[in-house]
Amino acid sequence: MENTFWTAFGASLLAAIVTGIGILTIRHFEAWGRKYSIYFVCFAAGVLISVSFLHIIPKSMEMNNNAPAFLLIGFVMLHLFNRFITAFVCEKGTDTQYGIGLIATIGIGFHSFIDGIVYSITFAVSIFTGALAATGMVLHEFPEGIITYLVLIRGGFSERASLILAFLSASLTTPLGMLVSYPWISQIDKHLLGTLLSLSAGALVYVGATHLLPQAEKEPRKFSLFALAAGILVAVLIVVSK
């Protein structure tokens, strides 16, 4: 169990580092970050969706017969949260100078905190399951760091404030979520673990299918399609070679 903890913590810490790299990249190399971030998005979409359908969802169904229902709940919950952020951030964020940047950053921070919980859940099931989920999740952290910093800048925050807030909300919240959730995640029974795993799968499918994949579909450059295909291939090869 100790090895599982350090593996999950290491994965969440890696996610935080990748997010930090995204933040620093867009701050110091804005043109480069905008140009190549789409490839990380496409690859992450391929991995997250493939891993969810080929491994995480079947695994959750083995552990809990009601997993399909919780899969739907996880998907819908993240959708509703996204609708809430869209409605109350985009429509009301312009009332104050910092509204859009601050509230959107809180939303991103919550999402990153959930990512940390996903690490606890998936690694508690098995190192293999956790590694599969972490592959796609870590890769989507880079563009998330870029987005967080840009949202803060556009919301009227200074470069220094944007840098600090982006690190706190998008980067550090991931290992924090893992540390907070791991003590009780490691003690739950198989049935409840299957429930949480299916909820996490629903969240991963939502992120991959509704946020990452549409960006990949709108990208005209042919290498973006190769990046998406590479993500799917990597996930398939890992699952098949289990």
The 8 nearest C-alpha neighbors of each residue, nearest first, counted from 0:
[[1, 3, 2, 4, 185, 123, 5, 6],
 [0, 2, 4, 3, 5, 6, 7, 185],
 [3, 1, 5, 4, 0, 6, 7, 126],
 [4, 2, 0, 6, 1, 5, 7, 122],
 [5, 3, 1, 7, 2, 6, 8, 0],
 [4, 6, 8, 2, 7, 3, 9, 1],
 [5, 7, 9, 3, 8, 4, 2, 10],
 [8, 6, 10, 4, 9, 5, 118, 122],
 [7, 9, 5, 11, 10, 6, 12, 4],
 [10, 8, 12, 6, 7, 11, 5, 13],
 [9, 11, 13, 7, 12, 8, 6, 14],
 [12, 10, 174, 14, 8, 13, 9, 173],
 [11, 13, 15, 9, 14, 10, 174, 8],
 [14, 12, 16, 10, 15, 11, 9, 17],
 [15, 13, 137, 11, 17, 12, 16, 18],
 [14, 16, 170, 12, 18, 13, 17, 171],
 [15, 17, 19, 13, 18, 14, 20, 12],
 [18, 16, 20, 14, 19, 141, 15, 140],
 [19, 17, 144, 141, 140, 21, 15, 16],
 [18, 20, 16, 22, 21, 17, 170, 15],
 [19, 21, 17, 23, 18, 22, 24, 16],
 [20, 22, 141, 144, 24, 18, 145, 19],
 [21, 23, 144, 19, 145, 20, 24, 25],
 [24, 22, 26, 20, 21, 25, 27, 19],
 [25, 23, 21, 28, 27, 26, 22, 20],
 [24, 26, 29, 28, 32, 22, 23, 145],
 [25, 27, 23, 24, 29, 28, 22, 148],
 [26, 28, 24, 25, 29, 23, 22, 30],
 [29, 27, 24, 25, 31, 30, 26, 32],
 [28, 30, 25, 32, 31, 26, 27, 33],
 [29, 31, 33, 32, 28, 34, 25, 35],
 [32, 30, 34, 28, 33, 29, 35, 25],
 [33, 31, 29, 25, 34, 30, 35, 36],
 [32, 34, 30, 31, 36, 35, 29, 25],
 [33, 35, 31, 32, 36, 30, 37, 29],
 [34, 36, 37, 32, 38, 33, 31, 39],
 [35, 37, 39, 38, 32, 33, 142, 34],
 [38, 36, 40, 35, 39, 41, 223, 215],
 [39, 37, 41, 40, 36, 223, 35, 226],
 [38, 40, 42, 36, 37, 41, 43, 138],
 [39, 41, 37, 43, 38, 42, 211, 139],
 [42, 40, 227, 38, 44, 215, 43, 39],
 [43, 41, 230, 227, 226, 45, 39, 44],
 [42, 44, 135, 46, 40, 45, 138, 41],
 [45, 43, 207, 41, 211, 47, 42, 46],
 [46, 44, 230, 231, 227, 42, 43, 48],
 [45, 47, 230, 135, 43, 231, 49, 234],
 [48, 46, 135, 50, 44, 49, 45, 207],
 [47, 49, 51, 204, 50, 45, 46, 207],
 [50, 48, 46, 52, 51, 47, 231, 53],
 [51, 49, 53, 47, 54, 48, 52, 234],
 [50, 52, 55, 48, 49, 56, 200, 53],
 [53, 51, 49, 56, 50, 54, 48, 55],
 [54, 52, 50, 51, 49, 55, 57, 56],
 [53, 55, 50, 57, 56, 51, 52, 58],
 [54, 56, 51, 58, 57, 59, 200, 50],
 [55, 57, 59, 58, 52, 51, 54, 197],
 [58, 56, 60, 59, 54, 55, 61, 53],
 [59, 57, 55, 61, 56, 60, 54, 62],
 [58, 60, 193, 56, 62, 61, 197, 57],
 [61, 59, 57, 63, 66, 62, 58, 64],
 [62, 60, 58, 59, 63, 57, 64, 193],
 [61, 63, 193, 59, 60, 190, 189, 58],
 [62, 64, 60, 193, 190, 66, 65, 61],
 [65, 63, 66, 60, 62, 61, 67, 59],
 [66, 64, 63, 67, 68, 69, 60, 194],
 [65, 67, 69, 60, 63, 68, 64, 197],
 [68, 66, 70, 69, 65, 71, 197, 60],
 [69, 67, 71, 70, 66, 65, 72, 197],
 [68, 70, 72, 66, 71, 198, 67, 197],
 [69, 71, 201, 197, 67, 198, 73, 68],
 [72, 70, 74, 68, 69, 73, 75, 201],
 [71, 73, 69, 75, 74, 70, 76, 68],
 [74, 72, 198, 201, 70, 76, 202, 71],
 [73, 75, 201, 71, 202, 72, 77, 76],
 [76, 74, 78, 72, 77, 73, 79, 71],
 [77, 75, 79, 73, 78, 74, 72, 80],
 [76, 78, 80, 79, 75, 74, 81, 202],
 [79, 77, 75, 81, 76, 80, 82, 74],
 [80, 78, 82, 76, 81, 77, 75, 83],
 [79, 81, 83, 77, 82, 78, 76, 84],
 [80, 82, 78, 84, 79, 83, 85, 77],
 [83, 81, 79, 85, 80, 84, 86, 78],
 [82, 84, 80, 86, 81, 85, 87, 79],
 [85, 83, 81, 88, 87, 82, 86, 80],
 [86, 84, 82, 89, 88, 83, 87, 81],
 [87, 85, 83, 84, 90, 88, 89, 82],
 [86, 88, 91, 84, 90, 85, 89, 83],
 [89, 87, 92, 84, 85, 91, 90, 99],
 [88, 90, 85, 92, 91, 86, 87, 99],
 [91, 89, 87, 88, 86, 92, 93, 85],
 [92, 90, 87, 88, 93, 94, 89, 98],
 [91, 93, 98, 99, 88, 94, 89, 90],
 [92, 94, 95, 91, 98, 99, 96, 90],
 [95, 93, 92, 91, 98, 96, 97, 90],
 [96, 94, 98, 93, 97, 92, 99, 91],
 [95, 97, 98, 155, 154, 93, 94, 99],
 [96, 98, 154, 100, 95, 155, 101, 99],
 [99, 97, 92, 95, 101, 100, 96, 102],
 [100, 98, 92, 154, 102, 101, 88, 103],
 [99, 101, 151, 154, 150, 103, 97, 98],
 [100, 102, 104, 98, 103, 99, 97, 105],
 [103, 101, 105, 104, 99, 100, 98, 88],
 [104, 102, 106, 105, 100, 101, 99, 107],
 [103, 105, 107, 101, 106, 102, 100, 108],
 [106, 104, 108, 102, 103, 107, 109, 101],
 [107, 105, 103, 109, 104, 108, 110, 102],
 [106, 108, 104, 110, 109, 105, 169, 111],
 [107, 109, 168, 105, 111, 169, 106, 110],
 [108, 110, 112, 106, 107, 111, 105, 113],
 [109, 111, 107, 113, 108, 112, 106, 114],
 [112, 110, 114, 173, 108, 113, 109, 172],
 [111, 113, 176, 173, 172, 109, 115, 114],
 [114, 112, 116, 110, 115, 111, 117, 109],
 [115, 113, 111, 117, 112, 116, 173, 110],
 [114, 116, 177, 176, 173, 112, 118, 113],
 [115, 117, 113, 177, 119, 176, 118, 114],
 [116, 118, 114, 120, 115, 119, 199, 121],
 [119, 117, 115, 116, 121, 120, 7, 122],
 [120, 118, 116, 181, 117, 177, 122, 121],
 [121, 119, 117, 123, 118, 122, 196, 116],
 [120, 122, 129, 124, 118, 123, 128, 119],
 [121, 123, 129, 125, 126, 124, 119, 120],
 [124, 122, 120, 121, 125, 119, 185, 3],
 [125, 123, 121, 122, 120, 128, 126, 129],
 [126, 124, 122, 128, 127, 123, 129, 121],
 [125, 127, 122, 129, 128, 130, 3, 124],
 [128, 126, 130, 125, 129, 131, 122, 241],
 [129, 127, 125, 131, 130, 126, 121, 122],
 [128, 130, 122, 121, 126, 132, 127, 131],
 [131, 129, 133, 127, 128, 132, 126, 134],
 [130, 132, 128, 134, 129, 133, 127, 50],
 [131, 133, 129, 134, 130, 135, 136, 128],
 [132, 134, 136, 130, 131, 135, 137, 129],
 [135, 133, 131, 132, 136, 137, 130, 138],
 [134, 136, 43, 47, 46, 138, 133, 137],
 [135, 137, 133, 139, 138, 134, 132, 140],
 [138, 136, 14, 140, 139, 135, 134, 133],
 [139, 137, 135, 140, 136, 43, 39, 141],
 [138, 140, 136, 43, 141, 137, 40, 142],
 [139, 141, 18, 143, 137, 138, 142, 17],
 [140, 142, 21, 18, 144, 143, 17, 139],
 [143, 141, 145, 144, 140, 36, 139, 146],
 [144, 142, 140, 146, 145, 141, 147, 139],
 [143, 145, 18, 22, 21, 147, 142, 141],
 [146, 144, 142, 22, 21, 143, 148, 147],
 [145, 147, 143, 149, 144, 148, 150, 142],
 [148, 146, 144, 150, 149, 145, 165, 143],
 [147, 149, 151, 145, 150, 146, 165, 161],
 [148, 150, 152, 146, 151, 147, 153, 145],
 [151, 149, 153, 100, 147, 152, 148, 154],
 [152, 150, 100, 154, 148, 161, 149, 153],
 [151, 153, 149, 156, 154, 155, 150, 161],
 [154, 152, 150, 155, 151, 149, 100, 156],
 [153, 155, 100, 151, 97, 152, 99, 156],
 [154, 156, 153, 152, 97, 96, 157, 151],
 [157, 155, 152, 151, 161, 154, 160, 158],
 [156, 158, 160, 159, 161, 152, 155, 151],
 [159, 157, 161, 160, 162, 156, 152, 26],
 [160, 158, 162, 161, 157, 163, 156, 164],
 [159, 161, 157, 163, 162, 158, 164, 156],
 [162, 160, 158, 164, 151, 159, 163, 148],
 [161, 163, 159, 165, 160, 164, 158, 166],
 [162, 164, 160, 166, 165, 161, 167, 159],
 [165, 163, 167, 161, 166, 162, 168, 160],
 [164, 166, 162, 168, 167, 163, 148, 169],
 [167, 165, 170, 163, 164, 169, 168, 171],
 [166, 168, 164, 171, 165, 170, 169, 163],
 [167, 169, 108, 165, 166, 172, 170, 164],
 [170, 168, 108, 165, 166, 111, 167, 107],
 [169, 171, 15, 166, 18, 172, 167, 168],
 [170, 172, 167, 173, 15, 174, 166, 175],
 [171, 173, 175, 112, 170, 111, 174, 168],
 [172, 174, 115, 112, 111, 176, 175, 171],
 [175, 173, 11, 177, 176, 12, 115, 172],
 [176, 174, 172, 178, 173, 177, 179, 171],
 [177, 175, 115, 112, 173, 179, 116, 174],
 [176, 178, 115, 174, 116, 180, 175, 119],
 [179, 177, 175, 181, 176, 180, 174, 8],
 [178, 180, 176, 177, 181, 175, 182, 116],
 [181, 179, 177, 178, 116, 182, 184, 183],
 [180, 182, 184, 119, 178, 183, 177, 179],
 [183, 181, 184, 185, 180, 186, 179, 178],
 [182, 184, 186, 185, 181, 180, 187, 179],
 [185, 183, 181, 186, 182, 187, 180, 120],
 [184, 186, 183, 182, 187, 181, 123, 119],
 [185, 187, 183, 184, 188, 182, 181, 123],
 [188, 186, 184, 185, 192, 191, 183, 189],
 [189, 187, 190, 191, 192, 186, 185, 193],
 [188, 190, 192, 191, 62, 193, 187, 63],
 [191, 189, 193, 63, 192, 188, 62, 194],
 [192, 190, 194, 193, 189, 188, 195, 187],
 [191, 193, 189, 195, 194, 190, 196, 188],
 [192, 194, 59, 62, 196, 63, 190, 191],
 [195, 193, 191, 197, 192, 196, 66, 198],
 [196, 194, 198, 192, 197, 193, 199, 191],
 [195, 197, 193, 199, 194, 198, 59, 192],
 [198, 196, 70, 200, 194, 199, 195, 59],
 [199, 197, 73, 195, 70, 201, 69, 200],
 [198, 200, 202, 196, 197, 201, 117, 195],
 [201, 199, 197, 203, 202, 198, 51, 204],
 [202, 200, 74, 73, 70, 198, 204, 199],
 [201, 203, 199, 205, 74, 73, 200, 204],
 [202, 204, 200, 206, 205, 201, 207, 199],
 [205, 203, 207, 201, 202, 206, 48, 208],
 [204, 206, 202, 208, 203, 209, 207, 74],
 [205, 207, 203, 210, 204, 209, 208, 202],
 [206, 208, 44, 211, 204, 205, 48, 47],
 [209, 207, 212, 205, 204, 206, 210, 211],
 [208, 210, 205, 206, 207, 211, 212, 213],
 [211, 209, 206, 207, 212, 208, 213, 214],
 [210, 212, 207, 44, 214, 213, 40, 208],
 [211, 213, 215, 208, 214, 44, 207, 210],
 [214, 212, 216, 215, 211, 210, 209, 217],
 [215, 213, 217, 212, 211, 216, 218, 210],
 [214, 216, 212, 218, 41, 213, 217, 211],
 [217, 215, 213, 214, 218, 212, 219, 224],
 [218, 216, 214, 215, 219, 213, 212, 220],
 [217, 219, 215, 216, 220, 214, 223, 37],
 [220, 218, 217, 221, 223, 216, 215, 224],
 [221, 219, 222, 223, 218, 224, 217, 215],
 [220, 222, 223, 224, 219, 225, 218, 226],
 [221, 223, 225, 224, 220, 226, 38, 227],
 [224, 222, 226, 225, 221, 38, 220, 41],
 [225, 223, 227, 222, 226, 221, 228, 215],
 [224, 226, 222, 228, 223, 227, 229, 221],
 [227, 225, 42, 223, 229, 224, 228, 41],
 [228, 226, 41, 42, 45, 224, 230, 229],
 [229, 227, 225, 231, 230, 226, 232, 224],
 [228, 230, 226, 232, 227, 231, 225, 233],
 [229, 231, 45, 42, 46, 227, 233, 228],
 [232, 230, 45, 228, 46, 234, 229, 233],
 [233, 231, 229, 235, 234, 230, 236, 228],
 [232, 234, 230, 236, 235, 231, 229, 237],
 [233, 235, 231, 237, 232, 46, 236, 50],
 [234, 236, 232, 238, 237, 233, 239, 231],
 [237, 235, 239, 233, 238, 234, 240, 232],
 [236, 238, 240, 234, 235, 239, 233, 241],
 [239, 237, 235, 241, 240, 236, 234, 54],
 [240, 238, 236, 241, 237, 235, 234, 53],
 [239, 241, 237, 238, 236, 235, 234, 233],
 [240, 238, 239, 237, 127, 236, 235, 54]]
